[in-house]
Structures are given as structure tokens and as C-alpha cells.
Amino acid sequence: MQTATNPEVAHTIRTGGFETNYHDVGSGDGIPVLLLHGSGAGVSAWANWRGLIPVLAEQRRVIAPDLVGFGYTTLPDPVRFEIFDTWIDQIIALLDGLDVPQVHVVGNSFGGGLALHLAVRHPQRLGRIVLMGAGGVQFDFTPELDALWGYTPSVENMKKIMDIMAYNRSLVTDELAELRYRATARPGAQEAFEQVFPEPRQRWLDAQIVPDADLAAIEHEVLILHGREDRVVPVAASQAMFDLIPNSQLHVFGKCGHWTQIEHAARFQQLVGAFFAEDTAEANKV
């Protein structure tokens, strides 16, 4: 359960050489949903998904971990990150530890790239897949992404990178910037963040690419969501995925940046909820 003082801290489970902090709420007969957050400074599962978790949890079990290197998951000793091996191993260990054979997944940005790699390497562990502003295909490293991964802690710098994320700048309040900044100022948080994507950074973007043949071989139902004004991951990346993944659908939000789940929260929740509800309807026909 979340602590009274910090809702970002929930359950812990051993996943290899470190402890994963994760949220586990809701219940139901349907396949559980796994939520994978992005790679921004100060990010955590709760910060990314606090609006979606209670909505999905009304119908099914929802599991949202802090990926290692982010949030309140501890670090291995020695610290070493291999894209995407480190996080794939973490997720499989989490699901095995919770005795969950299969999940639907929602992946945001970096988490979307991770979802694609999971679909390629462990297809039987995934049901339906939602990708939101996801990496996983070739595109040039943007100055905006460089600013996100090169963040150094200050309220002003946090406000700058949040301005990059949002089309609607009114969402970037001083209060929210201060909250996210404090997450990056925790002892050890910035040191961990800097070890995930050290310079030169284009190599880490390239390491996320899923070969075209592998994308074309994905048989899962895939819902691809993207903000038309996204300055972090270009909307062309999602178009490329849509062109390659056979059982995919693409929804592009106008007047939306890299924060689809925040800037268009109600529409986002409705689309995702309906997409996952289809699997229950199909199961009931059998």
C-alpha cells in the first residue's frame, strides 16, 4: 500500500539483484494490466499513471512498477544498464514473483519501446499492447530528448523539460515543477538517472530499435497513441509502427505533446479501457 506521506511508495519485491517498488491494485477475472512508465527525470510509476490506475482498477488488476534506475526501485550493485535486457529481466522477474502468467501492457515512451521488446522476446507473456509516444523505431535524437536525458536538478530546469513535454503549457505549474524537482533531489536519484543514458546519447536511442521484420511478426492487438505536437518522439515514429504491425490501430491527438495521458486524460482512459474490454468480450463469446 502507498505510504501516508508518499503515494509513490507501495509494495516491494525482489527482482534479481534489487528490490522493485510497484503498485498492485484492483481485481477482476480479466487479464491484469501492466503499466510501464517513461524515462523522464523524476519519473515514477505513480507520477506517470496516477490518473489511469484507479480507472483501470475498477475492472481488473493493475500492476505498475518503478523501472530500475527510476523512482523508488533500488539499484543493483554494481550498477549496469543494458537496453533493454536490464528492464526485460526486471519485468519477467516481477511477473514470475507475482505468479502472473500474462498481462496486457501500456507503455509510455521508453516504456513503449520496452513493451515492444517484450512482445518480441516473450510474446506469450503479453496480451494486448498500448503504445503511447513510444520509441522502438529509427528516428534522429531530438534536442528536446537530449534536454530530458541531460537534466540536472533545479526547479527551473524541471520546468523547462516539463514545457517540452506538454503542448498545453498551463499544465506546467510551479507546484508540479517543485514536486517533480524534489523527486530528482532525493539522495542517489540523480546519480542513478545519469547512469541510464550517459553521453553520447544517440546510441541509447538506437539500442531501442526493434527490427522491421520483428515488428511485422508481432501478432498481438496493438493500440498506438500519439500527440500530434509531440516534440520528444516524432509522430512519424508511431506511423512507422502502424505501417508495420499487422494488428494495429493508430490514434493521433491534436493539440497534444508527449503527455497524452495527462493532456487528453478522459479520451485516453476511454480508448484504453475500451481496447482492453474487447478481450473480455471476445472471451465471453467462446
C-alpha positions in Angstrom: 0.0 0.0 0.0 1.1 3.6 -0.5 2.5 5.3 2.5 0.6 8.1 4.1 3.4 10.6 3.3 4.4 9.4 -0.2 1.9 7.8 -2.6 4.7 6.8 -4.9 5.9 4.2 -2.5 3.9 1.0 -2.5 4.9 -2.7 -2.4 8.4 -4.2 -2.9 9.5 -7.5 -4.4 13.0 -8.9 -5.1 13.7 -8.9 -8.8 17.2 -10.2 -9.3 19.8 -8.1 -7.6 17.5 -5.3 -6.4 14.1 -4.5 -4.9 11.3 -3.3 -7.2 8.8 -0.8 -5.9 5.4 -1.5 -7.5 1.7 -0.7 -7.2 -0.7 -3.6 -7.3 -4.4 -2.6 -7.1 -7.8 -3.8 -8.4 -9.1 -7.2 -9.2 -11.3 -9.0 -11.7 -11.5 -12.0 -13.9 -9.8 -10.3 -16.9 -6.1 -10.3 -17.8 -4.2 -7.9 -15.5 -2.7 -4.7 -16.9 1.0 -3.8 -16.6 1.8 -0.1 -16.8 5.4 0.9 -17.9 6.4 4.5 -17.4 8.7 6.7 -19.4 12.3 7.8 -18.8 12.0 11.5 -17.8 13.7 13.0 -14.8 11.8 12.5 -11.6 9.5 9.9 -13.1 7.9 7.0 -11.2 5.1 4.6 -11.9 2.8 6.7 -9.7 3.8 10.0 -11.3 3.1 8.7 -14.7 0.0 6.6 -14.1 -1.8 8.1 -11.1 -4.8 9.1 -13.3 -5.1 5.8 -15.1 -4.5 3.3 -12.2 -7.9 3.9 -10.4 -9.8 3.9 -13.7 -8.5 0.5 -14.9 -8.6 -0.9 -11.3 -12.3 -0.6 -11.3 -12.5 -3.6 -13.8 -9.2 -5.5 -13.4 -5.9 -5.9 -11.6 -3.3 -3.2 -12.4 0.4 -3.6 -11.8 2.7 -0.5 -12.1 6.4 -0.9 -11.3 9.2 1.7 -11.0 11.7 0.6 -13.6 15.2 0.1 -12.2 17.1 3.4 -12.4 13.9 5.4 -11.7 11.5 6.1 -8.9 11.9 4.1 -5.7 13.2 0.8 -7.0 16.6 0.1 -5.5 19.8 -0.2 -7.6 21.8 -3.3 -8.3 25.4 -3.5 -7.1 27.3 -2.9 -9.4 25.1 -0.6 -11.3 24.9 -1.5 -15.0 22.1 -0.8 -17.5 21.8 -2.8 -20.8 18.9 -1.6 -23.1 16.6 -3.4 -22.9 17.9 -6.5 -21.2 18.0 -5.0 -17.7 14.4 -4.0 -17.8 13.1 -7.1 -19.6 14.7 -9.2 -16.9 13.2 -7.0 -14.2 9.7 -7.3 -15.7 9.8 -11.0 -16.2 11.1 -11.5 -12.6 8.3 -9.2 -11.3 5.6 -11.2 -13.2 7.1 -14.5 -12.1 7.3 -13.3 -8.5 3.7 -12.3 -8.5 2.7 -15.5 -10.3 1.1 -13.6 -13.2 1.4 -15.6 -16.4 0.2 -12.9 -18.8 -0.6 -9.2 -18.9 -2.0 -6.6 -21.1 0.5 -3.7 -21.2 0.5 0.1 -21.6 3.9 1.5 -22.4 4.7 5.3 -22.3 7.6 6.5 -24.4 10.6 4.4 -23.2 8.1 2.0 -21.6 6.5 1.6 -25.0 9.8 0.6 -26.5 10.2 -1.9 -23.6 6.7 -3.3 -24.4 7.7 -3.9 -28.0 10.9 -5.7 -27.0 8.8 -7.8 -24.5 6.4 -8.7 -27.3 9.3 -9.9 -29.5 11.2 -11.8 -26.8 8.4 -13.1 -24.6 5.2 -12.9 -26.8 3.3 -15.5 -24.6 3.6 -13.2 -21.6 1.7 -10.3 -23.3 -2.0 -10.0 -24.3 -3.0 -6.6 -25.8 -0.5 -3.8 -26.1 -1.0 0.0 -25.9 1.9 2.2 -27.1 1.9 5.9 -26.2 4.6 8.2 -27.8 6.7 5.1 -27.9 10.3 4.5 -29.0 11.3 1.4 -30.9 11.9 2.6 -34.5 14.6 4.7 -36.1 14.5 8.5 -35.7 17.1 11.2 -35.1 17.9 12.1 -31.5 16.0 15.4 -30.9 17.3 18.4 -28.9 14.2 18.0 -26.7 15.0 14.4 -25.8 18.6 15.4 -25.2 17.3 18.1 -22.7 15.2 15.4 -21.0 18.0 12.9 -20.6 20.6 15.6 -19.8 18.6 17.1 -17.0 20.4 18.4 -13.9 18.4 19.1 -10.7 16.8 22.5 -10.3 13.2 23.8 -10.2 14.0 25.9 -13.3 15.4 23.0 -15.3 12.4 20.8 -14.3 10.0 23.5 -15.5 12.0 23.7 -18.8 11.7 20.0 -19.5 8.1 19.9 -18.5 7.4 22.7 -21.0 8.9 20.4 -23.6 6.6 17.5 -22.6 3.3 19.5 -22.7 1.5 21.2 -25.6 -0.7 22.9 -23.0 1.8 24.9 -21.0 -0.8 25.8 -18.4 -0.3 22.2 -17.1 3.3 23.2 -16.1 2.6 24.8 -12.8 5.1 25.9 -10.2 3.6 23.4 -7.8 4.0 20.5 -10.2 7.6 21.5 -11.2 8.5 21.7 -7.5 7.0 18.3 -6.8 8.9 16.7 -9.7 12.1 18.5 -8.8 12.0 17.2 -5.2 11.8 13.6 -6.7 15.1 14.2 -8.5 16.8 15.8 -5.5 16.4 12.6 -3.3 19.8 11.2 -2.3 21.1 9.0 -5.1 18.2 9.7 -7.5 20.2 12.0 -9.9 23.2 9.7 -9.8 21.1 6.8 -10.9 19.4 8.8 -13.6 22.7 9.9 -15.1 23.9 6.3 -15.4 20.9 5.2 -17.5 21.6 7.3 -20.6 25.2 8.7 -20.4 26.6 10.6 -23.4 26.8 10.2 -26.3 23.0 9.6 -26.2 22.0 8.7 -29.8 23.4 5.2 -29.1 20.8 4.6 -26.4 18.0 5.7 -28.8 19.4 3.4 -31.5 19.6 0.5 -29.0 15.8 0.7 -28.6 15.1 0.0 -32.2 13.1 -3.2 -33.0 13.9 -4.5 -36.5 11.2 -4.1 -39.1 10.9 -7.8 -39.5 10.3 -8.3 -35.8 7.6 -5.6 -35.7 5.9 -7.2 -38.7 5.9 -10.5 -36.9 4.1 -9.2 -33.8 0.7 -10.9 -33.7 -0.8 -9.0 -30.7 -3.5 -6.5 -31.0 -1.8 -3.1 -30.6 -3.3 0.3 -30.0 -0.9 3.1 -30.9 -1.5 6.6 -29.4 0.5 9.8 -30.1 0.3 13.5 -29.7 0.5 15.4 -33.0 2.6 18.1 -31.4 5.0 15.7 -29.6 8.5 17.3 -29.6 10.2 14.4 -27.9 9.2 11.4 -30.1 8.0 12.5 -33.6 4.6 11.3 -34.6 6.2 9.7 -37.6 7.6 7.0 -35.3 4.1 5.8 -34.5 3.1 6.0 -38.1 6.0 3.7 -39.0 4.9 1.2 -36.3 1.4 1.3 -37.6 2.6 0.6 -41.1 4.5 -2.5 -39.9 2.5 -4.1 -37.1 -0.3 -6.1 -38.7 -3.0 -6.0 -35.9 -2.5 -2.3 -35.0 -4.6 0.8 -34.9 -3.3 4.4 -34.7 -5.0 7.3 -32.9 -3.3 10.8 -33.1 -4.4 13.5 -30.7 -4.4 17.1 -31.9 -3.1 19.9 -29.6 -1.2 17.3 -27.7 2.5 16.8 -26.8 4.2 13.9 -25.1 1.7 13.8 -22.2 -1.3 12.1 -23.9 -2.4 10.5 -20.6 -2.5 14.0 -18.9 -3.4 16.4 -21.7 -6.3 14.2 -23.0 -6.9 12.2 -19.9 -10.6 11.4 -20.4 -10.2 10.4 -24.1 -7.1 8.4 -23.3 -8.7 6.5 -20.5 -11.8 5.8 -22.6 -9.7 4.4 -25.5 -7.5 2.2 -23.4 -10.4 0.9 -21.3 -12.5 0.0 -24.4 -9.4 -1.6 -26.0 -8.9 -3.9 -23.1 -12.6 -4.6 -22.7 -12.6 -6.2 -26.1 -10.6 -9.1 -24.9 -13.2 -9.8 -22.2 -16.0 -9.6 -24.8 -14.1 -12.0 -27.1 -13.5 -14.4 -24.2 -17.2 -14.4 -23.4 -18.1 -15.4 -26.9 -16.1 -18.7 -26.6 
